[in-house]
């Protein structure tokens, strides 16, 4: 996949092929998202910590 510095989201983790888990980080807010794909179906949700708060990666500006 070609990296483009103008993309707002960055993929930081991938596991699996046909059934996959991915973690994406919003480069503006630092919020982490979990994407789950299986065949033609998929879903996206905010990744939460043990207290139910969004996982946030520090963002360099």
KEGUDREN-680846 format. One record per atom (N, C-alpha, C): residue in one letter; atom name; x, y, z. Coordinates in Angstrom, 1 decimal, decimal comma, always signed. Layout:
<atoms>
ATOM   code   site     east    north       up
ATOM      A     CA        X        Y        Z
...
</atoms>
This chain:
<atoms>
ATOM   code   site     east    north       up
ATOM      X      N     +0,8     -1,2     +0,0
ATOM      X     CA     +0,0     +0,0     +0,0
ATOM      X      C     +0,9     +1,2     +0,0
ATOM      X      N     +0,6     +2,2     -0,9
ATOM      X     CA     +1,4     +3,4     -1,0
ATOM      X      C     +1,1     +4,3     +0,2
ATOM      X      N     +2,1     +4,8     +0,9
ATOM      X     CA     +1,9     +5,8     +2,0
ATOM      X      C     +1,7     +7,2     +1,4
ATOM      X      N     +0,7     +7,9     +1,9
ATOM      X     CA     +0,4     +9,2     +1,5
ATOM      X      C     +0,3    +10,1     +2,8
ATOM      X      N     +1,1    +11,1     +2,9
ATOM      X     CA     +1,2    +11,9     +4,1
ATOM      X      C     -0,1    +12,7     +4,3
ATOM      X      N     -0,9    +12,8     +3,3
ATOM      X     CA     -2,2    +13,6     +3,4
ATOM      X      C     -3,3    +12,8     +4,0
ATOM      X      N     -3,1    +11,5     +4,2
ATOM      X     CA     -4,2    +10,6     +4,7
ATOM      X      C     -4,3    +10,9     +6,2
ATOM      X      N     -5,6    +11,0     +6,6
ATOM      X     CA     -5,8    +11,3     +8,0
ATOM      X      C     -5,6    +10,1     +8,9
ATOM      X      N     -5,8     +8,9     +8,4
ATOM      X     CA     -5,7     +7,7     +9,2
ATOM      X      C     -4,5     +6,9     +8,8
ATOM      X      N     -3,9     +6,3     +9,8
ATOM      X     CA     -2,7     +5,5     +9,6
ATOM      X      C     -2,9     +4,1    +10,2
ATOM      X      N     -2,7     +3,1     +9,4
ATOM      X     CA     -2,8     +1,7     +9,8
ATOM      X      C     -1,6     +1,3    +10,6
ATOM      X      N     -1,7     +0,9    +11,9
ATOM      X     CA     -0,6     +0,6    +12,7
ATOM      X      C     -0,5     -0,9    +13,1
ATOM      X      N     -1,5     -1,7    +12,8
ATOM      X     CA     -1,5     -3,1    +13,2
ATOM      X      C     -2,4     -3,9    +12,2
ATOM      X      N     -1,9     -5,0    +11,8
ATOM      X     CA     -2,7     -6,0    +10,9
ATOM      X      C     -2,5     -7,4    +11,4
ATOM      X      N     -3,5     -8,2    +11,5
ATOM      X     CA     -3,4     -9,6    +11,9
ATOM      X      C     -4,4    -10,3    +11,0
ATOM      X      N     -3,9    -11,3    +10,3
ATOM      X     CA     -4,8    -12,2     +9,5
ATOM      X      C     -4,8    -11,8     +8,0
ATOM      X      N     -5,5    -12,6     +7,2
ATOM      X     CA     -5,6    -12,3     +5,8
ATOM      X      C     -7,1    -12,3     +5,4
ATOM      X      N     -7,8    -13,4     +5,3
ATOM      X     CA     -9,2    -13,4     +4,9
ATOM      X      C    -10,1    -12,9     +6,0
ATOM      X      N     -9,7    -13,3     +7,2
ATOM      X     CA    -10,4    -12,7     +8,4
ATOM      X      C     -9,3    -11,9     +9,1
ATOM      X      N     -9,5    -10,6     +9,2
ATOM      X     CA     -8,4     -9,8     +9,7
ATOM      X      C     -8,9     -8,8    +10,8
ATOM      X      N     -7,9     -8,4    +11,6
ATOM      X     CA     -8,1     -7,4    +12,6
ATOM      X      C     -7,1     -6,3    +12,3
ATOM      X      N     -7,5     -5,0    +12,3
ATOM      X     CA     -6,6     -3,9    +12,0
ATOM      X      C     -6,8     -2,8    +13,0
ATOM      X      N     -5,8     -2,1    +13,4
ATOM      X     CA     -5,9     -0,9    +14,2
ATOM      X      C     -5,5     +0,3    +13,4
ATOM      X      N     -6,3     +1,3    +13,4
ATOM      X     CA     -6,1     +2,5    +12,6
ATOM      X      C     -6,0     +3,7    +13,6
ATOM      X      N     -5,1     +4,6    +13,4
ATOM      X     CA     -5,0     +5,8    +14,3
ATOM      X      C     -5,4     +7,0    +13,5
ATOM      X      N     -6,2     +7,9    +14,1
ATOM      X     CA     -6,6     +9,2    +13,5
ATOM      X      C     -5,4    +10,1    +13,8
ATOM      X      N     -4,7    +10,5    +12,8
ATOM      X     CA     -3,5    +11,3    +13,0
ATOM      X      C     -3,8    +12,7    +13,5
ATOM      X      N     -5,0    +13,2    +13,5
ATOM      X     CA     -5,3    +14,5    +14,0
ATOM      X      C     -5,7    +14,5    +15,5
ATOM      X      N     -6,5    +13,4    +15,9
ATOM      X     CA     -6,9    +13,3    +17,3
ATOM      X      C     -6,2    +12,3    +18,1
ATOM      X      N     -5,5    +11,3    +17,4
ATOM      X     CA     -4,8    +10,2    +18,1
ATOM      X      C     -5,7     +9,1    +18,6
ATOM      X      N     -7,0     +9,2    +18,3
ATOM      X     CA     -8,0     +8,1    +18,6
ATOM      X      C     -7,7     +6,8    +17,8
ATOM      X      N     -7,7     +5,7    +18,5
ATOM      X     CA     -7,5     +4,4    +17,9
ATOM      X      C     -8,8     +3,7    +17,5
ATOM      X      N     -8,9     +3,1    +16,4
ATOM      X     CA    -10,1     +2,4    +15,9
ATOM      X      C     -9,7     +0,9    +15,6
ATOM      X      N    -10,6     +0,0    +15,9
ATOM      X     CA    -10,5     -1,4    +15,6
ATOM      X      C    -11,4     -1,7    +14,4
ATOM      X      N    -10,8     -2,3    +13,4
ATOM      X     CA    -11,5     -2,7    +12,2
ATOM      X      C    -11,4     -4,2    +12,1
ATOM      X      N    -12,6     -4,9    +12,0
ATOM      X     CA    -12,6     -6,4    +11,9
ATOM      X      C    -13,3     -6,7    +10,5
ATOM      X      N    -12,6     -7,5     +9,8
ATOM      X     CA    -13,1     -7,9     +8,4
ATOM      X      C    -13,2     -9,4     +8,3
ATOM      X      N    -14,2    -10,0     +7,8
ATOM      X     CA    -14,4    -11,4     +7,5
ATOM      X      C    -15,1    -11,5     +6,2
ATOM      X      N    -14,4    -12,0     +5,2
ATOM      X     CA    -15,0    -12,1     +3,8
ATOM      X      C    -15,5    -10,7     +3,3
ATOM      X      N    -16,7    -10,6     +3,0
ATOM      X     CA    -17,3     -9,3     +2,5
ATOM      X      C    -17,8     -8,4     +3,6
ATOM      X      N    -17,8     -8,9     +4,8
ATOM      X     CA    -18,4     -8,1     +5,9
ATOM      X      C    -17,3     -7,5     +6,8
ATOM      X      N    -17,6     -6,3     +7,4
ATOM      X     CA    -16,6     -5,7     +8,2
ATOM      X      C    -17,3     -4,7     +9,2
ATOM      X      N    -16,5     -4,3    +10,2
ATOM      X     CA    -17,0     -3,3    +11,1
ATOM      X      C    -15,9     -2,5    +11,7
ATOM      X      N    -16,2     -1,3    +12,2
ATOM      X     CA    -15,3     -0,4    +12,7
ATOM      X      C    -15,8     +0,1    +14,0
ATOM      X      N    -15,0     +0,2    +15,1
ATOM      X     CA    -15,4     +0,8    +16,4
ATOM      X      C    -14,2     +1,4    +17,0
ATOM      X      N    -14,5     +2,3    +17,9
ATOM      X     CA    -13,4     +3,0    +18,7
ATOM      X      C    -12,8     +1,9    +19,6
ATOM      X      N    -11,5     +1,9    +19,7
ATOM      X     CA    -10,8     +0,9    +20,6
ATOM      X      C    -10,8     +1,5    +22,0
ATOM      X      N    -11,3     +0,8    +23,0
ATOM      X     CA    -11,5     +1,3    +24,4
ATOM      X      C    -10,5     +0,6    +25,3
ATOM      X      N    -10,1     +1,4    +26,4
ATOM      X     CA     -9,2     +0,8    +27,4
ATOM      X      C    -10,1     +0,2    +28,5
ATOM      X      N     -9,4     -0,3    +29,5
ATOM      X     CA    -10,1     -1,1    +30,6
ATOM      X      C    -11,2     -0,2    +31,3
ATOM      X      N    -11,1     +1,1    +31,3
ATOM      X     CA    -12,0     +2,0    +31,9
ATOM      X      C    -13,2     +2,4    +31,0
ATOM      X      N    -13,1     +2,0    +29,7
ATOM      X     CA    -14,2     +2,3    +28,8
ATOM      X      C    -13,9     +3,6    +28,1
ATOM      X      N    -12,7     +4,2    +28,2
ATOM      X     CA    -12,3     +5,4    +27,5
ATOM      X      C    -11,5     +5,1    +26,2
ATOM      X      N    -11,7     +6,0    +25,2
ATOM      X     CA    -10,9     +5,7    +24,0
ATOM      X      C     -9,4     +5,6    +24,2
ATOM      X      N     -8,8     +4,7    +23,5
ATOM      X     CA     -7,3     +4,6    +23,5
ATOM      X      C     -6,8     +5,7    +22,6
ATOM      X      N     -5,9     +6,6    +23,1
ATOM      X     CA     -5,4     +7,7    +22,4
ATOM      X      C     -3,9     +7,6    +22,3
ATOM      X      N     -3,4     +7,7    +21,1
ATOM      X     CA     -2,0     +7,7    +20,8
ATOM      X      C     -1,5     +9,2    +20,7
ATOM      X      N     -0,4     +9,5    +21,4
ATOM      X     CA     +0,1    +10,9    +21,3
ATOM      X      C     +0,3    +11,3    +19,9
ATOM      X      N     -0,1    +12,5    +19,5
ATOM      X     CA     +0,0    +13,0    +18,1
ATOM      X      C     +1,1    +14,0    +18,0
ATOM      X      N     +2,0    +13,9    +17,1
ATOM      X     CA     +3,0    +14,9    +16,8
ATOM      X      C     +2,5    +15,9    +15,9
ATOM      X      N     +2,7    +17,2    +16,2
ATOM      X     CA     +2,2    +18,3    +15,3
ATOM      X      C     +3,3    +19,0    +14,7
</atoms>
